[in-house]
Amino acid sequence: MNIEPARGLLFRFGARLLASLLAFIAGNASLAAEEFKTPAVSSVRVEWRAVLDALRSEISSQPPVASAFTFSGQRRVWPSDPRSTPALVQLNAVTSQIFNGIDRSPVPVLLPFDTAAFLNAGLNGAPSSLSVSRYQADFRAADMFDAGPAGYDAVFSLEPGTGDGLPQRTFAKPVEVQITGSILTYDIDDPLGAKGEPVKTLATQFPDLRRLIREGYVRYAFTRFGVPYVVSIQCLDSVPRAKRLACREAYPVAERFLKALRIAGGKPSQPRIDIPAGIAERPVAASADFTYLAPGDIIPGSGYRKQGGRADFNAYSQIRFPLEKAPDFVNSQSFRDRKSGGKSLDVLARGNDAYPWRDSFCEARDFGVGQCANGFGHQGQDIRPVCSQRTEGVDRCDPRQQAIVAVREGVLIRAPKQQAVALQVNTRNEHIRFRYMHMNPSDMDADEILSGRRVDEGEKIGVVSNYLDHPNGTTRHLHFDVQVFTRDGWLWVNPYVTLISAYERLIQGRGREIKQEQPASPAMAHAMPDAVRPEVSTEGTEN
């Protein structure tokens, strides 16, 4: 038998098979380009030995305290074994009394808390009733502290008029400062990312610190021990106003916070690997009626300066849909027929109470959104439950009972009297926030929907309402948005695809994308004046 021709035949067959396989992959790659995706997430490696060196240096100012810490751990144990870092175990034992669960953080927890001074005061007989703000550069006890497998988040406040050397203007409410340290960062396409200016007065303590103003917050981003941290304060990038903090006024508050940062806890964990993007899971069976327009297909002319939308096919998290029951409608609440005829806002919203759904993430607003053209947009999506579209006089259901539920298990972030609440998820593979808006603040206060409360997925956290700065300030709907942690801090991303995939799970059927639609009527325009715009991002504590 002649072996050479057989080999040639096998080679040609293999080549054709490989070519066919590559063609198949290429064809499916273009198909996959429009599939719903899961986001890519990067992880960092923490330099724990440098953490121990820094901790030793910080507590050395109080020799009686320093002598009580053990820095030489047992050898031949895994770096994630607590016996390798006994000083951190001792530190967590002290600070967990104030910051519950601090040892759950896989990154060093930096807080404006002087542990050495706190312990030294105890050794000298100081009463435990002393205010914790004494050890926190005048910042009061944390409004919220949450640590988990992805890192930690905390919110601190400075009371009006507190703090030497700060602006004399007294504000109506405390200035809130947030800090996040995360082992995970989301790899979003961010044209504005990694910018900012150095802060010379803090360059020694934070060599790579950069200050930037993004999406309504002044942010101070830096890396320490290999970990990205961001400190932020909500502010106006303009001149001061009577009840709003200007960003330049926020600078000294944030910098006071940064100067006070110390290592307060944390515990080494097993190294993480990066999470690549993938194809999101969706139901196989088709829905009989659910349809939607493509991501980024906003109403023509409704974008900032008539810009279009931005296609984003990421399902950023597998969530439970935020409304308890279907059907629900994701459509514009701001762009509709100008001819209102004196009708109520809810009547004006008619026409967006049916399928198909339509993206409105990049609709024109004055809110910063780095993912939209020119950096402005809506920040989220508006959702109307079916009962809010009932005609007047037909009382088939009570719109005040359209329940809003937690989309995941997590912790709430909300100060009293705010009409927005954020739900934060902190797991081994996710560090993400979901914001709900337009619920009645008095009802949320009464139901203790406040910072630090933990909720289960599907747990009721409110009802669909029409609250803006006052009752009846907007249409009856829920504004829902998503933020992910990046090296610039918490940034808004489009929740449209996340909501579509969540709704498909709720109704147990896959929706159908509508490729074409008739052009919008020339009458479509902003129907509501600024005083009653549906969304305002000045509420809430998220950044």
C-alpha positions as CSV (number, residue, x, y, z in Angstrom):
1,M,0.0,0.0,0.0
2,N,1.3,3.4,-1.0
3,I,1.2,5.4,2.2
4,E,2.2,8.9,0.8
5,P,-1.1,9.4,-1.3
6,A,-3.1,8.4,1.8
7,R,-1.2,11.0,3.9
8,G,-1.9,13.6,1.2
9,L,-5.5,12.8,1.2
10,L,-5.7,13.0,5.0
11,F,-3.9,16.3,4.9
12,R,-6.2,17.8,2.3
13,F,-9.2,16.5,4.2
14,G,-7.9,18.0,7.4
15,A,-7.2,21.3,5.7
16,R,-10.7,21.5,4.3
17,L,-12.1,20.5,7.7
18,L,-10.1,23.2,9.4
19,A,-11.1,25.8,6.9
20,S,-14.8,24.9,7.4
21,L,-14.3,25.0,11.1
22,L,-12.7,28.5,10.9
23,A,-15.5,29.7,8.6
24,F,-18.1,28.4,11.0
25,I,-16.3,30.1,13.9
26,A,-16.1,33.4,11.9
27,G,-19.7,33.2,11.0
28,N,-20.7,32.6,14.6
29,A,-18.4,35.3,15.8
30,S,-20.4,37.9,13.8
31,L,-23.6,36.3,15.2
32,A,-22.2,36.3,18.7
33,A,-21.4,40.0,18.3
34,E,-25.1,40.7,18.8
35,E,-25.7,38.1,21.5
36,F,-26.2,39.3,25.1
37,K,-22.9,39.1,26.9
38,T,-21.6,38.9,30.5
39,P,-19.0,41.6,31.3
40,A,-15.3,41.1,31.6
41,V,-14.0,41.6,35.1
42,S,-10.3,42.0,36.1
43,S,-8.9,41.0,39.5
44,V,-5.8,42.3,41.3
45,R,-3.1,40.7,43.4
46,V,-2.8,42.3,46.8
47,E,0.7,43.0,48.2
48,W,0.0,41.9,51.8
49,R,3.7,42.0,53.0
50,A,3.6,45.7,52.1
51,V,0.4,46.0,54.1
52,L,2.1,44.6,57.2
53,D,5.0,46.9,56.8
54,A,2.6,49.9,56.6
55,L,0.6,48.7,59.5
56,R,3.7,48.4,61.7
57,S,4.7,51.9,60.7
58,E,1.2,53.3,61.5
59,I,1.0,51.9,65.0
60,S,4.6,52.6,65.9
61,S,3.5,56.1,67.1
62,Q,2.0,54.4,70.1
63,P,4.7,52.1,71.5
64,P,2.4,50.4,74.2
65,V,0.0,49.5,71.4
66,A,2.7,48.4,68.9
67,S,4.2,45.9,71.4
68,A,0.9,44.1,71.6
69,F,0.9,43.2,67.8
70,T,2.6,40.1,66.4
71,F,4.1,40.6,63.0
72,S,6.1,37.4,62.6
73,G,3.7,34.7,61.4
74,Q,4.3,30.9,61.3
75,R,6.1,29.7,58.2
76,R,5.1,27.0,55.7
77,V,1.4,28.0,55.6
78,W,-0.5,29.4,52.7
79,P,-0.5,33.2,52.4
80,S,-4.3,33.2,52.8
81,D,-3.9,31.3,56.1
82,P,-4.6,33.7,59.0
83,R,-1.5,32.3,60.8
84,S,0.6,34.0,58.2
85,T,-0.5,37.5,59.2
86,P,-1.3,37.4,62.9
87,A,-1.1,41.2,63.2
88,L,-4.0,41.5,60.8
89,V,-6.0,38.9,62.8
90,Q,-5.4,41.1,65.9
91,L,-6.3,44.2,64.1
92,N,-9.6,42.7,62.7
93,A,-10.5,41.6,66.3
94,V,-10.3,45.2,67.4
95,T,-11.9,47.1,64.5
96,S,-14.7,44.5,63.9
97,Q,-16.4,45.9,67.0
98,I,-16.9,49.1,65.1
99,F,-16.9,47.9,61.5
100,N,-18.8,44.7,61.5
101,G,-17.5,42.0,59.2
102,I,-14.3,43.9,58.3
103,D,-12.4,40.6,58.1
104,R,-14.5,39.6,55.1
105,S,-12.7,42.1,52.9
106,P,-10.0,40.4,50.6
107,V,-8.3,43.8,50.3
108,P,-6.8,46.1,53.0
109,V,-9.5,48.2,54.4
110,L,-8.5,51.9,54.5
111,L,-10.7,54.0,56.7
112,P,-10.3,57.4,58.4
113,F,-9.9,55.5,61.7
114,D,-6.8,55.8,63.9
115,T,-6.7,52.3,65.5
116,A,-3.5,53.0,67.4
117,A,-5.0,56.2,69.1
118,F,-8.2,54.3,69.8
119,L,-6.3,51.4,71.5
120,N,-4.0,53.7,73.4
121,A,-6.9,55.7,74.8
122,G,-8.3,52.4,76.1
123,L,-5.0,51.6,77.8
124,N,-5.0,55.0,79.4
125,G,-8.5,54.4,80.9
126,A,-10.6,56.5,78.4
127,P,-14.3,55.6,78.7
128,S,-15.7,53.5,75.8
129,S,-18.5,56.1,75.6
130,L,-16.2,58.6,73.8
131,S,-17.5,59.5,70.4
132,V,-15.9,57.5,67.6
133,S,-15.5,60.7,65.6
134,R,-12.7,61.6,68.0
135,Y,-10.6,58.9,66.2
136,Q,-12.0,59.7,62.7
137,A,-10.8,63.3,62.0
138,D,-14.2,64.5,63.1
139,F,-16.1,62.3,60.7
140,R,-19.0,60.8,62.5
141,A,-19.6,57.0,62.9
142,A,-19.9,55.3,59.5
143,D,-23.4,55.7,58.0
144,M,-22.7,52.4,56.1
145,F,-19.9,49.8,56.1
146,D,-20.1,46.7,54.1
147,A,-17.3,44.2,53.4
148,G,-17.5,41.0,51.3
149,P,-15.6,38.8,48.9
150,A,-15.1,41.6,46.3
151,G,-13.8,44.3,48.7
152,Y,-15.5,46.9,50.9
153,D,-17.5,50.1,50.8
154,A,-18.2,52.7,53.4
155,V,-20.0,56.0,53.8
156,F,-18.9,58.7,56.3
157,S,-20.4,62.1,57.0
158,L,-19.0,65.4,58.2
159,E,-21.6,67.4,60.2
160,P,-22.3,71.0,59.0
161,G,-19.7,73.4,60.5
162,T,-17.4,70.6,61.7
163,G,-13.7,70.5,61.0
164,D,-11.0,73.1,61.4
165,G,-9.8,74.8,58.2
166,L,-12.8,73.8,56.1
167,P,-15.1,76.2,54.3
168,Q,-17.2,78.3,56.7
169,R,-20.4,77.9,54.7
170,T,-22.9,75.7,56.6
171,F,-24.9,73.3,54.5
172,A,-28.4,72.0,55.2
173,K,-27.2,68.4,55.6
174,P,-23.9,66.6,56.3
175,V,-21.3,66.2,53.6
176,E,-21.2,62.5,52.7
177,V,-17.9,60.8,51.7
178,Q,-17.7,57.4,50.1
179,I,-14.8,55.1,49.8
180,T,-14.5,51.8,47.9
181,G,-11.6,49.3,47.7
182,S,-12.1,46.4,45.4
183,I,-10.2,43.3,44.2
184,L,-12.5,43.4,41.1
185,T,-12.8,46.1,38.4
186,Y,-15.1,46.0,35.4
187,D,-13.5,46.3,32.0
188,I,-15.9,48.7,30.4
189,D,-15.2,50.7,27.2
190,D,-14.6,54.0,28.9
191,P,-13.4,56.8,26.6
192,L,-13.1,59.2,29.6
193,G,-11.2,56.7,31.9
194,A,-7.9,57.1,33.7
195,K,-7.9,60.9,33.4
196,G,-7.6,63.5,36.2
197,E,-5.1,65.9,37.8
198,P,-2.5,65.3,40.6
199,V,-3.0,66.7,44.1
200,K,0.4,68.0,45.2
201,T,-0.5,68.2,48.9
202,L,-1.2,64.5,49.0
203,A,1.5,63.3,46.6
204,T,3.8,61.9,49.3
205,Q,1.0,59.8,50.9
206,F,-0.6,58.8,47.6
207,P,2.0,59.1,44.7
208,D,-0.4,58.1,41.9
209,L,-3.5,60.0,43.3
210,R,-5.6,61.8,40.6
211,R,-8.6,64.0,41.1
212,L,-11.4,64.0,38.6
213,I,-15.0,65.2,38.3
214,R,-17.2,62.6,36.7
215,E,-21.0,61.9,36.6
216,G,-21.8,64.4,39.4
217,Y,-19.0,63.4,41.8
218,V,-15.5,64.6,42.6
219,R,-13.4,61.5,42.8
220,Y,-9.9,60.8,44.2
221,A,-8.6,57.6,42.6
222,F,-5.4,55.9,43.8
223,T,-3.7,52.5,44.0
224,R,-2.2,51.2,47.2
225,F,-0.8,47.7,47.8
226,G,-1.8,46.9,44.3
227,V,-5.5,47.6,45.0
228,P,-7.6,50.4,43.4
229,Y,-9.4,52.7,45.8
230,V,-11.7,55.6,45.1
231,V,-12.9,58.4,47.5
232,S,-15.8,60.4,46.2
233,I,-18.3,63.2,47.2
234,Q,-21.4,64.2,45.3
235,C,-21.2,67.8,44.1
236,L,-22.0,70.4,41.5
237,D,-19.3,71.2,39.0
238,S,-20.3,74.8,39.1
239,V,-20.6,77.8,41.5
240,P,-22.0,77.1,45.0
241,R,-25.8,77.0,45.5
242,A,-27.8,77.5,48.6
243,K,-28.4,73.8,49.2
244,R,-25.8,72.1,47.0
245,L,-22.1,71.6,47.5
246,A,-19.9,72.8,44.7
247,C,-17.1,70.4,43.8
248,R,-14.4,72.9,44.7
249,E,-16.0,73.2,48.2
250,A,-15.8,69.4,48.4
251,Y,-12.0,69.3,47.8
252,P,-10.9,70.1,51.4
253,V,-13.5,67.7,52.9
254,A,-12.3,64.8,50.7
255,E,-8.6,65.7,51.3
256,R,-9.2,65.8,55.1
257,F,-10.7,62.3,54.7
258,L,-7.7,61.0,52.6
259,K,-5.1,62.3,55.0
260,A,-6.8,60.4,57.9
261,L,-6.9,57.0,56.1
262,R,-5.3,54.2,58.0
263,I,-5.2,50.4,57.6
264,A,-8.2,49.2,59.6
265,G,-8.5,45.5,58.6
266,G,-8.9,43.0,55.9
267,K,-7.7,39.4,55.4
268,P,-5.8,37.7,52.6
269,S,-7.7,35.4,50.4
270,Q,-6.9,32.9,47.6
271,P,-5.7,34.6,44.4
272,R,-8.4,35.4,41.9
273,I,-8.3,35.0,38.2
274,D,-9.8,37.4,35.6
275,I,-13.3,36.7,34.5
276,P,-13.6,36.9,30.7
277,A,-16.7,38.0,28.9
278,G,-19.1,35.3,27.9
279,I,-22.6,34.7,26.4
280,A,-25.4,35.4,28.8
281,E,-27.9,32.7,29.6
282,R,-31.4,33.3,28.3
283,P,-34.6,31.2,28.0
284,V,-34.8,29.0,24.9
285,A,-38.6,29.1,24.5
286,A,-39.9,32.2,22.8
287,S,-42.4,34.6,24.4
288,A,-45.7,35.0,22.7
289,D,-45.7,38.8,22.8
290,F,-42.6,40.3,24.4
291,T,-40.6,42.4,21.9
292,Y,-37.9,45.0,22.2
293,L,-35.9,47.4,20.0
294,A,-32.1,47.0,19.7
295,P,-29.8,48.4,22.4
296,G,-28.9,52.0,21.6
297,D,-32.0,52.5,19.4
298,I,-33.3,55.6,21.3
299,I,-36.1,57.8,19.9
300,P,-34.6,59.8,17.0
301,G,-33.5,63.3,18.2
302,S,-33.9,62.5,21.9
303,G,-30.2,62.3,22.7
304,Y,-28.1,65.0,24.0
305,R,-27.6,67.6,21.2
306,K,-29.6,65.1,19.0
307,Q,-26.9,62.5,19.4
308,G,-27.9,58.8,19.1
309,G,-27.8,56.1,21.6
310,R,-25.0,53.6,22.3
311,A,-25.4,49.9,21.7
312,D,-24.3,47.9,24.8
313,F,-25.0,44.2,24.7
314,N,-23.8,43.5,28.2
315,A,-26.1,41.8,30.8
316,Y,-24.1,43.1,33.7
317,S,-25.7,40.8,36.2
318,Q,-28.2,38.0,36.3
319,I,-30.9,39.7,38.4
320,R,-34.5,39.2,39.4
321,F,-36.6,41.8,37.5
322,P,-37.2,44.9,39.8
323,L,-41.0,44.8,39.6
324,E,-42.8,42.0,41.3
325,K,-45.2,41.2,38.4
326,A,-45.5,41.4,34.6
327,P,-46.4,42.9,32.2
328,D,-44.1,45.9,32.5
329,F,-42.9,48.4,29.9
330,V,-39.4,50.0,29.5
331,N,-39.9,53.2,27.4
332,S,-39.3,56.9,27.5
333,Q,-41.1,59.0,30.1
334,S,-39.9,62.3,28.8
335,F,-40.3,62.3,25.0
336,R,-43.9,62.4,23.7
337,D,-46.5,64.5,22.0
338,R,-46.2,68.2,23.0
339,K,-49.9,68.8,22.9
340,S,-50.8,68.0,26.5
341,G,-54.1,69.8,26.7
342,G,-53.6,70.3,30.4
343,K,-53.6,66.5,31.0
344,S,-51.8,64.9,33.9
345,L,-48.3,63.6,33.7
346,D,-49.4,60.0,33.8
347,V,-51.9,60.6,30.9
348,L,-49.0,62.3,29.0
349,A,-47.0,59.1,29.4
350,R,-49.6,57.1,27.4
351,G,-48.1,55.5,24.3
352,N,-45.2,53.9,26.2
353,D,-47.4,51.3,27.9
354,A,-46.9,48.6,25.3
355,Y,-44.3,46.5,23.7
356,P,-41.8,46.8,22.1
357,W,-39.5,48.1,24.8
358,R,-37.1,50.9,23.9
359,D,-33.7,52.0,25.2
360,S,-33.5,55.5,26.8
361,F,-30.2,55.3,28.6
362,C,-28.7,58.1,26.4
363,E,-31.8,60.3,26.3
364,A,-31.0,64.0,26.8
365,R,-30.6,64.9,30.5
366,D,-28.1,67.2,32.4
367,F,-26.6,64.2,34.1
368,G,-23.1,63.0,33.5
369,V,-22.9,59.6,31.7
370,G,-19.5,58.7,30.3
371,Q,-20.9,55.9,28.2
372,C,-23.1,58.4,26.2
373,A,-22.0,60.8,23.4
374,N,-20.7,64.1,24.9
375,G,-20.8,62.6,28.3
376,F,-24.5,63.3,29.2
377,G,-27.6,61.1,29.4
378,H,-30.4,59.6,31.4
379,Q,-28.2,57.2,33.5
380,G,-30.9,54.4,33.5
381,Q,-34.2,53.1,32.2
382,D,-37.8,53.9,33.2
383,I,-40.2,51.1,33.9
384,R,-44.0,51.4,34.0
385,P,-46.1,48.6,35.5
386,V,-49.3,47.7,33.8
387,C,-51.6,49.1,36.5
388,S,-50.3,52.7,36.1
389,Q,-51.9,52.8,32.7
390,R,-55.5,52.1,33.7
391,T,-58.0,54.6,32.4
392,E,-59.5,57.0,34.9
393,G,-62.6,55.7,36.6
394,V,-61.7,52.0,36.0
395,D,-60.4,50.7,39.3
396,R,-59.2,47.2,38.4
397,C,-56.1,47.4,40.5
398,D,-54.4,49.8,42.9
399,P,-51.3,51.4,41.3
400,R,-50.1,52.3,44.8
401,Q,-49.5,48.5,45.4
402,Q,-47.2,47.8,42.5
403,A,-44.4,46.2,44.4
404,I,-40.7,47.0,43.8
405,V,-38.4,44.2,44.9
406,A,-34.7,43.6,45.5
407,V,-33.1,42.3,42.3
408,R,-30.4,40.5,44.3
409,E,-29.4,39.7,47.9
410,G,-27.4,42.7,49.1
411,V,-27.1,45.7,51.3
412,L,-29.0,49.0,51.0
413,I,-27.4,52.5,50.7
414,R,-29.8,55.3,51.6
415,A,-29.9,58.2,54.0
416,P,-33.2,59.3,55.5
417,K,-35.5,61.6,53.4
418,Q,-34.0,60.5,50.1
419,Q,-36.3,59.3,47.2
420,A,-33.6,57.0,45.9
421,V,-32.1,53.8,47.3
422,A,-29.1,51.8,46.0
423,L,-28.7,48.0,46.4
424,Q,-25.2,46.9,46.5
425,V,-24.0,43.4,45.6
426,N,-20.6,42.2,46.8
427,T,-19.7,38.6,45.9
428,R,-16.6,36.7,44.8
429,N,-17.4,37.6,41.1
430,E,-19.3,40.8,41.3
431,H,-19.1,44.3,42.8
432,I,-22.1,46.1,41.4
433,R,-24.9,48.5,42.4
434,F,-28.5,48.9,41.4
435,R,-30.4,52.2,42.0
436,Y,-34.2,52.6,42.4
437,M,-35.8,56.1,42.2
438,H,-39.1,57.9,42.6
439,M,-40.4,56.1,45.7
440,N,-41.9,58.1,48.5
441,P,-39.2,59.1,51.1
442,S,-41.7,59.1,54.1
443,D,-42.8,55.5,53.2
444,M,-39.2,54.3,52.9
445,D,-38.2,55.9,56.2
446,A,-41.2,54.2,57.9
447,D,-40.3,50.9,56.4
448,E,-36.6,51.3,57.4
449,I,-35.3,51.2,53.9
450,L,-32.0,52.7,55.1
451,S,-28.2,52.3,54.8
452,G,-26.8,49.0,56.1
453,R,-30.0,47.0,55.9
454,R,-29.6,43.6,54.2
455,V,-32.3,42.3,51.9
456,D,-32.9,39.0,50.1
457,E,-33.6,38.7,46.4
458,G,-37.3,39.3,45.7
459,E,-37.9,41.0,49.0
460,K,-40.2,44.0,48.8
461,I,-38.5,47.4,49.2
462,G,-41.2,49.8,48.1
463,V,-43.9,50.6,45.6
464,V,-43.9,52.4,42.2
465,S,-44.6,56.0,42.8
466,N,-44.3,59.5,41.2
467,Y,-42.1,61.3,43.7
468,L,-39.4,63.7,42.4
469,D,-38.6,66.6,44.8
470,H,-42.3,66.4,45.9
471,P,-45.3,64.1,45.4
472,N,-46.7,64.0,41.8
473,G,-43.5,65.5,40.5
474,T,-43.2,63.0,37.7
475,T,-45.1,60.1,36.0
476,R,-45.8,57.0,38.0
477,H,-42.8,54.8,37.2
478,L,-39.6,53.3,38.5
479,H,-36.2,54.6,37.4
480,F,-33.7,51.8,37.5
481,D,-30.0,52.0,36.9
482,V,-26.8,50.1,37.3
483,Q,-23.3,51.1,38.4
484,V,-20.1,49.0,38.2
485,F,-16.8,49.6,40.0
486,T,-13.9,50.8,37.8
487,R,-10.6,52.5,38.5
488,D,-12.5,55.8,38.2
489,G,-15.0,54.7,40.9
490,W,-18.7,53.7,40.4
491,L,-19.8,54.5,36.9
492,W,-23.2,54.2,35.2
493,V,-23.7,51.6,32.5
494,N,-26.7,50.8,30.4
495,P,-29.1,48.5,32.2
496,Y,-31.3,47.8,29.2
497,V,-30.0,44.4,28.3
498,T,-29.7,43.4,31.9
499,L,-33.4,44.3,32.3
500,I,-34.4,42.4,29.1
501,S,-32.7,39.2,30.2
502,A,-34.2,39.6,33.7
503,Y,-37.7,40.1,32.3
504,E,-37.3,37.1,30.1
505,R,-36.7,35.0,33.2
506,L,-39.7,36.5,34.9
507,I,-42.1,35.7,32.1
508,Q,-40.2,32.5,31.2
509,G,-39.9,33.3,27.5
510,R,-37.3,34.8,25.2
511,G,-38.2,38.2,23.7
512,R,-37.9,39.1,20.0
513,E,-35.8,42.0,18.8
514,I,-37.6,44.4,16.4
515,K,-35.2,45.4,13.7
516,Q,-37.1,48.2,12.1
517,E,-39.6,50.8,13.3
518,Q,-41.4,53.7,11.7
519,P,-39.6,57.1,12.2
520,A,-40.8,59.1,15.2
521,S,-43.4,61.8,14.7
522,P,-42.0,65.4,14.4
523,A,-44.2,66.2,17.4
524,M,-42.1,64.0,19.6
525,A,-40.1,66.3,22.0
526,H,-39.5,67.2,25.6
527,A,-43.0,67.6,26.9
528,M,-42.2,68.4,30.5
529,P,-40.4,71.5,31.9
530,D,-37.3,71.2,34.1
531,A,-39.3,71.4,37.3
532,V,-41.0,68.1,36.6
533,R,-38.4,66.1,34.7
534,P,-38.6,62.4,35.6
535,E,-35.0,61.9,36.8
536,V,-32.8,63.9,39.2
537,S,-29.5,62.4,40.3
538,T,-29.0,64.8,43.3
539,E,-30.6,62.2,45.6
540,G,-29.0,59.0,46.9
541,T,-25.5,58.1,48.1
542,E,-24.1,56.3,45.1
543,N,-21.3,57.5,43.0
